[in-house]
Amino acid sequence: QVQLVESGGGLVQPGGSLRLSCAASGFTVSSALMIWHRQAAGKESELVAIIARGIGITNYADSVKGRFTISRDNAKNTVYLQMSSLKPEDTAVYYCKASKPDTYWGQGTQVTVSS
């Protein structure tokens, strides 16, 4: 059974950092396209970052490029999103998604950037 469990969200001040984790089970993260999405209140879902299967080419939304880094630890079967220089507009629920190509979603973790 495929399962994705996100963690690491919380409240952080502007300019701060957080690392989100997405622990996977039922498949290997290196065999799937792994994606972080976010959805702010009242807004549409936004694709934040992607890490491809295999060698792990990455890509980012323009809004987070240079501030966020997606990575994976194959031994831990976990995908990470390191977020730095956080802004209030980064406030959202962050979701991990796996495309195998069947699509699976985690439950989401809240990130709030506020002073």
Secondary structure by P-SEA (a helix, b strand, c coil): cbbbbbcccccccccbbbbbbbbbccccccccbbbbbbbccccccccccccccccbbbbbcccccccbbbbbcccccbbbbbbcccccccccbbbbbbbccccccccbbbbbbcc
